Amino acid sequence: MEDAQVGPLDLAARVDEALAVQAVAFGLTDDEVGVRRHIVLRHAASPGVRALGATTPRGRLVGFVYGMPNDRTQWWSTVVEPYLRRNGNAGWLDDAFVITELHVHPAYQKHGLGRELITTITDSAAEPRSILSAIDTESPARALYRSLGYRDLARHVLFPSAGSPYAVMGAPLPLRR
């Protein structure tokens, strides 16, 4: 396995490579990739969006993260807000940097790339906190987020068309090391 280097990513230009990583890491079907392609391209054009990629010396994308300042009018916020409000955590939607997607190819997992991607992108955030959603199960991803200081803000969050419930997590910035 080649080492991978983390650096800026032109998400719109490399959307298909990013989705290929997400598909294998997250188990997406071709139809799901097609739907997500439109979403990622819309996000890539959003104000304040930033993306990082982990690439091998040969230029292969093996991991990526992207996020943006939260906007309460965007779809994700409107879905999670009632769950957060129920738990007294709706204020987390203000002044927060959202980790929209973070995926590392399985062959490159457990080498610190996910940690490097998320800490690097949040280190440059102007917001005082970060929020994200993750499948609501005990997983290596959730363990990583907890180790960085994220805590559950809402659980059993149901997104339309998602097969599994999600947890919304939040952490003060900078993330714990």
Secondary structure, DSSP 8 states (H G I E B T S, - for coil): ----EEEE--TTTTHHHHHHHHHHHHT--HHHHHHHHHHHHHHHTSTT-EEEEEE-TT--EEEEEEEEE--TTSHHHHHHHHHHHHTT-GGGGSSEEEEEEEEE-GGGTTSSHHHHHHHHHHHT-SSSEEEEEEESS--HHHHHHHHTT-EEEEEEE--TT-SS-EEEEEEESS---
